[in-house]
Amino acid sequence: MSLRLVTAGESHGPALVAILTGLPAGLGLDRAAIDADLHRRQQGYGRSPRQQLEQDEVEVLAGLRHGRTLGTPLALVVRNRDHANWVWGMSPWPPEGDPTGKGTKPVTLPRPGHADLAGVLKFGHDDVRDALERASARHTAVHVAAGAVAKALLQELGIEVAGREAEIGGATGEAEMRAAVDAARADRDTLGGVVEVRATGLPPGLGSYSSKEDRLDARLAAALMGIQAVKGVEVGDGFELAGRRGSEAHDEIELGLRRRSNRAGGLEAGVSNGEELVVRAAMKPLPTLMKPLDSVDLDTGEAAQALVERSDVAAVEALAVVAEAAVAWELARAARGKFGGDSIGDFVGAHRAYLDRIPWAPR
Ligand SMILES: Cc1cc2nc3c(=O)[nH]c(=O)nc-3n(C[C@H](O)[C@H](O)[C@H](O)COP(=O)(O)O)c2cc1C
């Protein structure tokens, strides 16, 4: 049984859409829990006023009846409330009447660090907006909604996934992080940081070493690198392991199959080993600066400054929620692959039977 996710939607278009296939029938979903995650994604120190404007909530168009999945494609929608200001500029059809609202003039000032320049060159666009609208991280909202569904599925197996911001602009304590954001804002600059996602309750045996695309570490890395602005991923002690000796890098096995440490972050050979999963992602500083970077006007060919569009100073707390959703989705995918089943009872039953087969294994 394979879990699949397809999304569509532009940053200022009418809505973001996700279609999820491969869910079992009978999974209970809670609208408030999905909306709570959407709300969490919009919070965080250093976000722009757009976050207050949006107040995301999920709509379900298909695949759910009376709060339970039907085992058919689940269609989720998150509307872009800001679209009201872009009705002419982001009209899916040729707009009628005089240009009004935002997005009426072509953008010709590509921002370094965004899809702007590569996107117009690749697709032959003459308006940078045609590239930046989809490349924007706005559509992470609908990924968070899909992640909330994945978390509901994982909870049926006793698996919990949680993300948190570990560093912002090199600062680790909450007060220091806030001070770093305030200082960057005052300088009209931006910051990046590090997020950490942990998952507990994972059975050993999710993922496989059989082929590289089945390795759970590879899948998680791809899922995290698939998020805008993520430039590095590590599992367990990750990059630090490179400088250690073997005697200080692995997790010795004690009687009772307990581990003395968890440097591997819960994964060995691409397979979960029953310990807590620990992954981290590094986020680059956001590329839209209020003090714009140097660029070139694509219209005149002259040196110019990059587009300034309303933007966050830092979005590390939001990334923690998006990364949590991405990890939850990959774990749910791996669990569906291992335990299958058309109904939630079949799925949970297969998980229980597997744990009964390995009663001495860590969990
Ligand atoms: C949750 C989240 C919010 C973001 N918000 C902004 C933003 O307000 N301004 C900005 O310039 N980039 C923002 N980004 C980063 C850009 O979307 C990203 O850097 C850009 O699309 C280029 O992709 P790349 O960094 O992966 O190369 C955000 C990323 C995430 C994950």
The ligand as a Tripos MOL2 file, in Angstrom:
@<TRIPOS>MOLECULE
LIG
   31    33     1     0     0
SMALL
NO_CHARGES

@<TRIPOS>ATOM
      1 C1          8.1900   28.3260    6.3700 C.3       1 LIG1
      2 C2          9.0330   29.1110    5.4270 C.ar      1 LIG1
      3 C3          8.8230   30.4800    5.2750 C.ar      1 LIG1
      4 C4          9.6000   31.2270    4.4020 C.ar      1 LIG1
      5 N1          9.3710   32.5660    4.3070 N.ar      1 LIG1
      6 C5         10.1600   33.3080    3.4900 C.ar      1 LIG1
      7 C6         10.0000   34.7220    3.4260 C.ar      1 LIG1
      8 O1          9.1490   35.3200    4.0840 O.2       1 LIG1
      9 N2         10.8500   35.4090    2.6180 N.ar      1 LIG1
     10 C7         11.8110   34.8020    1.8680 C.ar      1 LIG1
     11 O2         12.5350   35.4830    1.1440 O.2       1 LIG1
     12 N3         11.9710   33.4640    1.8970 N.ar      1 LIG1
     13 C8         11.1780   32.7080    2.6800 C.ar      1 LIG1
     14 N4         11.3710   31.3490    2.7280 N.ar      1 LIG1
     15 C9         12.4710   30.7500    1.9550 C.3       1 LIG1
     16 C10        12.2430   30.7030    0.4620 C.3       1 LIG1
     17 O3         10.9810   30.1580    0.1530 O.3       1 LIG1
     18 C11        13.3390   29.8990   -0.2090 C.3       1 LIG1
     19 O4         14.5770   30.3100    0.2270 O.3       1 LIG1
     20 C12        13.2690   30.0800   -1.7270 C.3       1 LIG1
     21 O5         12.0700   29.5160   -2.2030 O.3       1 LIG1
     22 C13        14.4570   29.4730   -2.5050 C.3       1 LIG1
     23 O6         14.5600   28.1110   -2.2730 O.3       1 LIG1
     24 P1         15.8820   27.4620   -1.6550 P.3       1 LIG1
     25 O7         16.2440   28.3430   -0.5210 O.co2     1 LIG1
     26 O8         15.4680   26.1040   -1.2410 O.co2     1 LIG1
     27 O9         16.9470   27.4910   -2.6940 O.co2     1 LIG1
     28 C14        10.6090   30.5890    3.6270 C.ar      1 LIG1
     29 C15        10.8120   29.2050    3.7620 C.ar      1 LIG1
     30 C16        10.0490   28.4750    4.6530 C.ar      1 LIG1
     31 C17        10.2910   27.0020    4.7910 C.3       1 LIG1
@<TRIPOS>BOND
     1     1     2 1
     2     2     3 ar
     3     2    30 ar
     4     3     4 ar
     5     4     5 ar
     6     4    28 ar
     7     5     6 ar
     8     6     7 ar
     9     6    13 1
    10     7     8 2
    11     7     9 ar
    12     9    10 ar
    13    10    11 2
    14    10    12 ar
    15    12    13 ar
    16    13    14 ar
    17    14    15 1
    18    14    28 ar
    19    15    16 1
    20    16    17 1
    21    16    18 1
    22    18    19 1
    23    18    20 1
    24    20    21 1
    25    20    22 1
    26    22    23 1
    27    23    24 1
    28    24    25 2
    29    24    26 1
    30    24    27 1
    31    28    29 ar
    32    29    30 ar
    33    30    31 1
@<TRIPOS>SUBSTRUCTURE
     1 LIG1         1 GROUP 0 **** ****
